[in-house]
Amino acid sequence: MILNSTLPRGRASLGVCLFLLATGFAAAAGAPSVSPAFPRPLADYEAVQSADLGATLAARARLEPFNVVATAIFVLAILHTFVAAKIRHWAHVVEERHLARRQSPPRATDRNEDGQPDEVSFWGQTLHFFGEVEAIFGIWVVALAGAIVWFKGLGTAIDYIAEKVNYTEPMFVVIIMALASTRPVLLLAERCMRSVARLGGGRPVAWWLSILTVAPFLGSFITEPAAMTLAALLLAKQFYALNPSLRLRYATLGLLFVNVSIGGTLTHFAAPPVLMVAGPWGWDTKYMLTHFGWHAATGIVLANAAYFLAFRRELLAMQAAPADSAATEDRIPWWVTFVHLVFLGFTVWMAHHPVMFVGGFLFYLAFAQATAHHQSRIELKSPLLVGFFLAGLVIHGGLQGWWIQPLLGSLGEVPLFTGATILTAFNDNALITYLATLVPGFSEQLKFAVVAGAVTGGGLTVIANAPNPAGQSILQKFFPGGVSPLGLFLGALVPTLIVAFSFMVL
């Protein structure tokens, strides 16, 4: 009676059937069994290791055939990212056709249950979802979960996805993006960048250099996701809004990703790839400054200079948009900005304790509501999509150690640096450095090489470094059809080579 009084008859019947099916399935399944040791610990492969990498991987695949399945799904997810722009194009075509049909007398199939024309195209929206880069790895988690259930059982799938995978970083990125994009924080960051841009007369080229030089180093203190969010939002306002050429847009995006990836290496507590090794290898801020910091600073300056020289005519010719009134900034009391910085600092301080920083964010929401006249609208869509992307990535990445670990362990210093740089393009660099801590007998030179390589390759693809999806989510509206993976790779290639030179030669 309740269903019939609130839902159409068809939907009520469907709901009852689904409820009965779900109840029956749960009763039949009972307590799901859990397969032991999934994923198989890397130490279990020691007995089958060989001097030949191919033989080692083949032996591991024979010992655990699911390794091949998990990696095949991961590769398909990566390939999916390369066709995301084409899928979004198909979505726009379908939506345009739907709009054209709406302007003519609608057919019965184009009407909703109330007999009115459908406002949106179901297939267009579905294609748009499958073309969202931030959704791709989450989509392929469904395939991975199905494969785990098929080969290992439902209990194993639940245990791995719900218990063994650590979602702290995706949760942290969601909250730090939301806090860093608030109006008081952005205006404060803009004032700081403006003080540097004034050295160049406040022109767009001065803003371009200021943001790409100063913001990446903030990643060593307020974390890379926060630095990326601030830099991307300021670039959107001060640079991309001026409609630069497509080549310069991709060059700037690639340069931003590379600079943020290496800009977090001045300290031992802010960048995820450094955090993974700082404890096991005993690295502190002094060590990072003396071994990585000056290399990173030199690389950022050289990469910025190279792109400035390459695009100097266009950069110097760009005209600034009308300046915002300074009175708008003064309307925010200093204490409101200070409280925002306290919430931001607390979140960074508690970055490894999700219960604490999630609770802090809830208090922030109350504060934002109380000071709503000084706030902008809290935008959670982009942060949630980025968090969804990273959650999918860590689920897939947790099953790739079977081939990454022996590959890293078989390389010398220069090949290790090169291999880590290349592998980072296809996996999050924090996973690369974490797996390096599991390889016994690493010398200081090899430790330096693997971390330097991991951060150097952090700009080549959107999945190479955790903050990249945040930057792409903010700036993709300035790229027709979305950001092309090939365009991003080409835009980041030259800065990556310059940074590699800084780490390995200087």
C-alpha positions as CSV (number, residue, x, y, z in Angstrom):
1,M,0.0,0.0,0.0
2,I,2.8,2.4,0.8
3,L,4.5,1.7,-2.5
4,N,1.3,2.1,-4.4
5,S,0.5,5.3,-2.7
6,T,3.8,6.9,-3.5
7,L,5.1,5.4,-6.8
8,P,3.6,4.6,-10.2
9,R,2.4,0.9,-10.4
10,G,5.3,-0.1,-12.7
11,R,8.0,1.3,-10.5
12,A,6.4,-0.2,-7.4
13,S,6.4,-3.6,-8.9
14,L,9.9,-3.2,-10.1
15,G,11.0,-2.0,-6.6
16,V,9.3,-5.0,-4.9
17,C,11.0,-7.4,-7.4
18,L,14.5,-5.8,-6.8
19,F,14.0,-5.9,-3.1
20,L,13.0,-9.6,-3.1
21,L,15.9,-10.5,-5.4
22,A,18.4,-8.6,-3.2
23,T,17.0,-10.2,0.0
24,G,17.2,-13.6,-1.6
25,F,20.7,-13.1,-2.9
26,A,21.9,-11.9,0.5
27,A,20.3,-14.9,2.3
28,A,21.8,-17.3,-0.3
29,A,25.2,-15.8,0.0
30,G,25.3,-15.9,3.7
31,A,28.7,-14.8,5.3
32,P,31.0,-14.3,2.3
33,S,34.2,-16.2,2.5
34,V,37.5,-14.4,2.1
35,S,40.4,-15.9,0.1
36,P,43.7,-15.8,2.1
37,A,46.3,-13.2,1.3
38,F,44.7,-11.1,-1.4
39,P,46.5,-9.4,-3.0
40,R,49.4,-11.9,-2.6
41,P,52.1,-10.4,-0.5
42,L,55.2,-9.5,-2.6
43,A,57.4,-11.4,-0.2
44,D,55.6,-14.6,-1.2
45,Y,57.2,-14.3,-4.7
46,E,60.8,-14.4,-3.4
47,A,61.2,-18.1,-4.1
48,V,60.5,-17.6,-7.8
49,Q,62.6,-14.6,-8.4
50,S,65.1,-14.8,-11.4
51,A,67.8,-12.7,-12.9
52,D,65.6,-12.5,-16.0
53,L,62.8,-10.0,-15.5
54,G,60.6,-11.7,-18.1
55,A,61.1,-15.1,-16.4
56,T,60.3,-13.5,-13.0
57,L,57.0,-12.0,-14.2
58,A,56.0,-15.2,-16.0
59,A,56.6,-17.2,-12.8
60,R,54.6,-14.7,-10.7
61,A,51.8,-14.8,-13.3
62,R,51.7,-18.6,-13.0
63,L,51.8,-18.5,-9.2
64,E,48.9,-16.0,-9.2
65,P,47.0,-15.9,-12.6
66,F,44.8,-13.1,-11.3
67,N,47.7,-10.8,-11.6
68,V,47.3,-10.8,-15.4
69,V,43.6,-10.1,-15.1
70,A,44.1,-7.1,-12.8
71,T,46.8,-5.6,-15.0
72,A,44.8,-6.2,-18.2
73,I,41.8,-4.3,-16.6
74,F,44.2,-1.5,-15.5
75,V,45.7,-1.2,-19.0
76,L,42.1,-1.0,-20.5
77,A,41.4,1.9,-18.0
78,I,44.5,3.7,-19.2
79,L,43.5,3.2,-22.8
80,H,40.0,4.5,-22.0
81,T,41.5,7.8,-20.8
82,F,43.1,8.3,-24.3
83,V,39.7,8.1,-26.0
84,A,37.8,10.1,-23.4
85,A,37.8,13.2,-25.6
86,K,36.3,11.3,-28.5
87,I,33.6,9.9,-26.2
88,R,32.7,13.4,-25.0
89,H,32.5,14.4,-28.7
90,W,30.0,11.7,-29.3
91,A,28.0,12.8,-26.3
92,H,27.7,16.3,-27.7
93,V,26.6,15.0,-31.0
94,V,23.9,12.9,-29.4
95,E,22.7,15.8,-27.2
96,E,22.6,18.1,-30.3
97,R,20.4,15.6,-32.1
98,H,18.2,15.4,-29.0
99,L,17.9,19.2,-28.9
100,A,17.0,19.3,-32.6
101,R,14.2,16.7,-32.0
102,R,12.8,18.7,-29.1
103,Q,12.4,21.7,-31.4
104,S,10.1,19.6,-33.6
105,P,7.0,17.8,-32.4
106,P,8.3,15.1,-30.0
107,R,7.8,11.4,-30.6
108,A,6.3,9.2,-28.0
109,T,9.8,7.8,-27.2
110,D,11.1,11.3,-26.5
111,R,8.5,12.0,-23.8
112,N,8.9,11.3,-20.1
113,E,6.3,9.5,-17.9
114,D,4.3,12.8,-17.6
115,G,4.0,13.1,-21.3
116,Q,6.3,16.1,-21.5
117,P,9.4,16.3,-23.8
118,D,12.6,15.0,-22.1
119,E,14.8,17.9,-21.0
120,V,18.0,15.9,-21.5
121,S,19.2,13.0,-23.6
122,F,19.7,9.8,-21.6
123,W,22.3,8.4,-24.0
124,G,24.0,11.8,-24.3
125,Q,24.4,12.0,-20.5
126,T,25.6,8.4,-20.3
127,L,28.3,9.0,-22.9
128,H,29.3,12.2,-21.2
129,F,29.8,10.2,-18.0
130,F,31.9,7.6,-19.7
131,G,34.0,10.4,-21.2
132,E,34.8,12.1,-17.9
133,V,38.4,11.4,-17.2
134,E,37.8,11.6,-13.4
135,A,35.2,8.9,-13.7
136,I,37.1,6.4,-15.8
137,F,39.1,4.5,-13.2
138,G,36.0,4.3,-11.0
139,I,34.1,2.8,-13.9
140,W,36.7,0.2,-14.4
141,V,36.7,-0.6,-10.7
142,V,33.3,-2.2,-11.5
143,A,35.0,-4.5,-13.9
144,L,37.8,-5.2,-11.5
145,A,35.4,-5.9,-8.7
146,G,33.5,-8.3,-10.9
147,A,36.7,-10.1,-11.8
148,I,37.7,-10.5,-8.1
149,V,34.2,-11.9,-7.3
150,W,34.4,-14.3,-10.2
151,F,37.9,-15.6,-9.4
152,K,38.2,-15.1,-5.6
153,G,34.7,-14.7,-4.3
154,L,32.5,-11.9,-3.0
155,G,34.1,-11.9,0.5
156,T,37.6,-11.3,-1.0
157,A,36.3,-8.4,-3.2
158,I,34.6,-6.8,-0.1
159,D,37.7,-7.3,2.0
160,Y,40.1,-5.8,-0.5
161,I,38.0,-2.8,-1.6
162,A,36.4,-1.9,1.7
163,E,39.2,-2.9,4.2
164,K,42.6,-3.2,2.6
165,V,42.6,-0.2,0.3
166,N,43.6,3.1,2.0
167,Y,41.3,6.0,0.9
168,T,42.9,8.6,3.1
169,E,44.5,10.5,0.2
170,P,41.4,10.7,-1.9
171,M,39.4,11.9,1.1
172,F,42.1,14.4,1.9
173,V,42.2,15.8,-1.7
174,V,38.4,16.3,-1.7
175,I,38.5,18.4,1.5
176,I,41.8,20.3,0.7
177,M,40.4,21.2,-2.8
178,A,37.2,22.5,-1.2
179,L,39.0,24.6,1.4
180,A,41.7,25.9,-1.0
181,S,39.0,27.1,-3.5
182,T,37.2,29.3,-0.9
183,R,36.9,33.0,-1.6
184,P,39.0,34.2,1.4
185,V,41.9,31.8,0.6
186,L,41.9,32.6,-3.1
187,L,41.9,36.3,-2.5
188,L,44.8,36.0,-0.1
189,A,46.8,33.8,-2.5
190,E,46.0,36.3,-5.3
191,R,47.3,39.2,-3.2
192,C,50.6,37.2,-2.6
193,M,50.9,36.4,-6.3
194,R,50.1,40.0,-7.2
195,S,53.0,41.3,-5.1
196,V,55.3,39.1,-7.2
197,A,53.5,40.0,-10.5
198,R,53.9,43.7,-9.8
199,L,57.6,43.3,-10.4
200,G,56.6,42.8,-14.0
201,G,54.1,45.5,-14.0
202,G,51.1,43.2,-13.3
203,R,51.0,42.1,-16.9
204,P,49.7,38.6,-17.9
205,V,53.2,37.4,-18.5
206,A,54.2,38.5,-15.0
207,W,51.2,36.6,-13.6
208,W,52.1,33.6,-15.7
209,L,55.7,33.6,-14.3
210,S,54.5,34.3,-10.7
211,I,52.0,31.5,-10.5
212,L,54.2,28.9,-12.2
213,T,57.2,29.8,-10.0
214,V,55.8,30.5,-6.6
215,A,52.7,28.3,-6.4
216,P,54.6,24.9,-7.0
217,F,56.8,25.6,-3.9
218,L,53.7,25.9,-1.8
219,G,53.2,22.2,-2.3
220,S,56.0,21.6,0.1
221,F,54.1,23.3,2.9
222,I,50.3,23.3,2.2
223,T,50.5,20.0,0.2
224,E,50.5,19.5,-3.5
225,P,46.7,19.2,-4.0
226,A,46.2,22.6,-2.3
227,A,49.0,24.2,-4.3
228,M,47.6,22.8,-7.5
229,T,44.1,24.0,-6.7
230,L,45.3,27.5,-6.0
231,A,47.6,27.7,-9.0
232,A,44.9,26.3,-11.4
233,L,42.3,28.7,-10.1
234,L,44.6,31.7,-10.5
235,L,45.8,30.6,-13.9
236,A,42.1,30.3,-15.0
237,K,41.4,33.9,-13.9
238,Q,44.7,35.6,-14.8
239,F,45.8,33.7,-17.9
240,Y,43.4,31.2,-19.5
241,A,40.5,33.6,-19.4
242,L,42.6,35.8,-21.9
243,N,42.2,33.1,-24.6
244,P,45.8,32.2,-25.3
245,S,46.6,29.9,-28.3
246,L,45.9,26.2,-27.9
247,R,49.7,25.4,-28.0
248,L,50.4,27.8,-25.1
249,R,47.4,26.4,-23.1
250,Y,48.8,22.8,-23.3
251,A,52.4,24.1,-22.7
252,T,51.2,25.9,-19.6
253,L,49.2,22.9,-18.3
254,G,52.1,20.6,-18.8
255,L,54.5,23.0,-17.1
256,L,52.1,23.4,-14.2
257,F,51.9,19.7,-13.6
258,V,55.6,19.2,-13.8
259,N,56.4,22.1,-11.5
260,V,53.9,21.1,-8.9
261,S,55.2,17.5,-8.9
262,I,58.7,18.5,-8.1
263,G,57.8,21.6,-6.0
264,G,56.7,19.4,-3.1
265,T,60.2,18.0,-2.5
266,L,61.5,20.8,-0.3
267,T,60.1,19.1,2.8
268,H,59.5,15.5,3.9
269,F,55.8,15.8,5.0
270,A,53.7,17.3,2.1
271,A,54.3,15.5,-1.2
272,P,52.7,11.9,-1.3
273,P,55.7,10.3,-3.1
274,V,58.1,11.7,-0.5
275,L,55.8,10.7,2.4
276,M,55.9,7.1,1.3
277,V,59.7,6.9,1.8
278,A,60.5,9.5,4.4
279,G,59.7,7.1,7.3
280,P,61.3,3.9,6.0
281,W,64.4,5.6,4.8
282,G,64.8,8.2,7.5
283,W,64.6,11.3,5.4
284,D,63.8,14.7,7.0
285,T,63.4,18.2,5.8
286,K,67.1,19.0,6.0
287,Y,67.8,15.9,3.8
288,M,65.1,16.9,1.3
289,L,66.4,20.5,1.0
290,T,70.0,19.5,0.5
291,H,69.4,16.5,-1.8
292,F,66.2,17.4,-3.7
293,G,65.2,21.0,-3.0
294,W,67.8,22.9,-5.0
295,H,67.5,20.5,-7.9
296,A,63.7,21.1,-7.9
297,A,64.1,24.9,-7.7
298,T,66.7,24.9,-10.5
299,G,64.4,22.7,-12.7
300,I,61.4,25.0,-12.2
301,V,63.3,28.1,-13.0
302,L,64.9,26.5,-16.1
303,A,61.6,25.0,-17.4
304,N,59.8,28.3,-16.9
305,A,62.6,30.2,-18.7
306,A,62.5,27.7,-21.6
307,Y,58.8,28.1,-22.2
308,F,58.9,31.8,-21.7
309,L,61.5,32.1,-24.5
310,A,59.6,29.7,-26.7
311,F,56.3,31.7,-26.3
312,R,57.7,35.1,-25.5
313,R,56.0,36.9,-28.4
314,E,52.5,35.7,-27.5
315,L,53.1,36.1,-23.7
316,L,54.4,39.7,-24.1
317,A,51.5,40.6,-26.4
318,M,48.8,39.4,-24.1
319,Q,46.7,42.2,-22.6
320,A,45.3,42.1,-19.1
321,A,41.6,42.0,-18.5
322,P,40.0,44.9,-16.6
323,A,41.2,44.7,-13.0
324,D,38.8,43.7,-10.2
325,S,37.9,46.4,-7.7
326,A,40.2,46.3,-4.7
327,A,37.2,47.1,-2.6
328,T,35.8,43.6,-3.3
329,E,38.8,42.1,-1.5
330,D,38.5,44.5,1.5
331,R,35.0,43.3,2.3
332,I,36.4,40.2,3.8
333,P,37.5,40.9,7.4
334,W,41.0,39.7,8.3
335,W,39.7,37.3,11.0
336,V,37.5,35.5,8.5
337,T,40.6,34.8,6.3
338,F,42.6,33.8,9.4
339,V,40.0,31.3,10.4
340,H,40.1,29.8,6.9
341,L,43.8,29.5,7.2
342,V,43.4,27.7,10.5
343,F,41.0,25.2,9.0
344,L,43.5,24.7,6.0
345,G,46.4,24.3,8.4
346,F,44.5,21.8,10.6
347,T,43.6,19.7,7.6
348,V,47.2,19.6,6.4
349,W,48.3,18.8,10.0
350,M,45.8,15.9,10.2
351,A,46.4,14.7,6.7
352,H,46.9,11.1,7.8
353,H,43.9,11.0,10.2
354,P,40.7,11.1,8.1
355,V,38.4,11.2,11.1
356,M,40.0,14.4,12.3
357,F,40.2,16.3,9.0
358,V,36.6,15.2,8.0
359,G,35.4,16.4,11.4
360,G,37.3,19.6,10.9
361,F,35.6,20.1,7.5
362,L,32.2,19.7,9.1
363,F,33.0,22.5,11.6
364,Y,34.2,24.6,8.6
365,L,30.8,24.1,6.9
366,A,29.1,25.5,10.0
367,F,31.6,28.5,10.0
368,A,31.0,29.1,6.3
369,Q,27.3,29.2,6.8
370,A,27.6,31.7,9.7
371,T,29.8,34.0,7.5
372,A,27.9,33.4,4.3
373,H,28.0,37.0,3.3
374,H,31.9,36.8,3.0
375,Q,31.9,33.4,1.2
376,S,31.4,32.2,-2.3
377,R,29.3,29.1,-3.0
378,I,31.0,26.0,-1.8
379,E,31.7,23.9,-5.0
380,L,32.0,20.2,-4.3
381,K,31.5,18.7,-7.7
382,S,35.1,19.0,-8.9
383,P,36.6,17.9,-5.6
384,L,34.3,14.8,-5.4
385,L,35.1,13.8,-9.0
386,V,38.8,14.1,-8.3
387,G,38.4,12.1,-5.1
388,F,36.5,9.4,-7.1
389,F,39.3,9.4,-9.6
390,L,42.0,8.9,-7.0
391,A,40.0,6.2,-5.2
392,G,39.7,4.2,-8.4
393,L,43.4,4.7,-9.0
394,V,44.5,3.3,-5.6
395,I,42.1,0.3,-6.0
396,H,43.7,-0.6,-9.3
397,G,47.2,0.4,-8.2
398,G,47.2,-1.9,-5.2
399,L,47.2,-4.9,-7.6
400,Q,50.1,-3.8,-9.8
401,G,53.0,-4.3,-7.4
402,W,53.6,-7.8,-8.8
403,W,55.3,-6.4,-11.9
404,I,56.4,-2.9,-10.7
405,Q,58.5,-4.2,-7.8
406,P,60.8,-6.6,-9.7
407,L,61.1,-4.1,-12.5
408,L,62.4,-1.4,-10.2
409,G,64.7,-3.9,-8.4
410,S,66.4,-4.9,-11.6
411,L,67.6,-1.5,-12.7
412,G,70.8,0.5,-12.1
413,E,70.9,4.2,-11.1
414,V,70.2,5.9,-14.5
415,P,67.9,3.1,-15.8
416,L,66.0,3.3,-12.4
417,F,65.5,7.0,-12.8
418,T,64.3,6.6,-16.4
419,G,62.1,3.6,-15.5
420,A,60.5,5.4,-12.5
421,T,59.8,8.4,-14.8
422,I,58.2,6.3,-17.4
423,L,56.2,4.1,-14.9
424,T,54.9,7.2,-13.2
425,A,53.2,8.2,-16.4
426,F,51.0,5.1,-16.1
427,N,50.6,5.0,-12.3
428,D,50.6,7.4,-9.4
429,N,54.1,8.3,-8.4
430,A,53.3,7.7,-4.7
431,L,52.8,4.0,-5.5
432,I,56.1,3.9,-7.4
433,T,58.0,5.2,-4.4
434,Y,56.1,3.0,-1.9
435,L,57.0,-0.1,-3.9
436,A,60.6,1.0,-3.9
437,T,60.7,0.8,-0.1
438,L,59.9,-2.9,-0.4
439,V,63.0,-3.6,-2.6
440,P,65.9,-4.7,-0.3
441,G,69.4,-3.4,-0.6
442,F,68.8,0.0,-2.2
443,S,71.8,2.3,-1.9
444,E,71.4,6.1,-1.3
445,Q,72.1,6.7,-5.0
446,L,69.3,4.3,-6.0
447,K,66.9,5.8,-3.5
448,F,67.6,9.2,-4.9
449,A,67.1,8.0,-8.4
450,V,63.7,6.3,-7.9
451,V,62.2,9.3,-6.0
452,A,63.7,11.8,-8.4
453,G,62.4,9.8,-11.3
454,A,58.9,9.5,-9.8
455,V,58.5,13.2,-9.2
456,T,60.1,14.1,-12.6
457,G,57.5,12.1,-14.5
458,G,54.6,13.5,-12.4
459,G,53.4,15.8,-15.2
460,L,53.3,13.5,-18.2
461,T,49.7,12.2,-17.7
462,V,46.8,13.1,-15.6
463,I,47.2,9.9,-13.5
464,A,50.9,10.4,-12.9
465,N,50.5,12.6,-9.8
466,A,47.6,12.8,-7.3
467,P,47.0,16.6,-7.7
468,N,46.8,16.5,-11.5
469,P,43.1,15.5,-11.7
470,A,42.4,18.6,-9.6
471,G,44.2,20.9,-12.0
472,Q,42.7,19.3,-15.1
473,S,39.2,19.5,-13.6
474,I,39.5,23.2,-13.0
475,L,41.1,24.1,-16.3
476,Q,39.6,21.6,-18.8
477,K,36.8,24.1,-19.7
478,F,39.5,26.1,-21.6
479,F,40.3,23.2,-23.9
480,P,37.8,22.4,-26.7
481,G,36.5,18.9,-26.2
482,G,38.5,18.5,-23.0
483,V,42.2,18.0,-22.3
484,S,43.8,15.6,-24.8
485,P,46.2,13.1,-23.2
486,L,48.5,13.5,-26.1
487,G,48.4,17.3,-25.9
488,L,49.2,17.1,-22.2
489,F,52.1,14.7,-22.8
490,L,53.6,16.9,-25.4
491,G,53.2,20.0,-23.3
492,A,54.9,18.3,-20.3
493,L,57.7,16.6,-22.3
494,V,60.1,19.5,-22.5
495,P,59.8,20.5,-18.8
496,T,60.2,16.8,-17.9
497,L,63.5,16.6,-19.8
498,I,64.7,19.8,-18.3
499,V,63.9,18.6,-14.8
500,A,65.6,15.3,-15.5
501,F,68.7,17.2,-16.5
502,S,68.5,19.2,-13.2
503,F,68.2,16.0,-11.1
504,M,70.7,13.7,-12.8
505,V,73.3,16.1,-14.3
506,L,73.5,19.2,-12.1
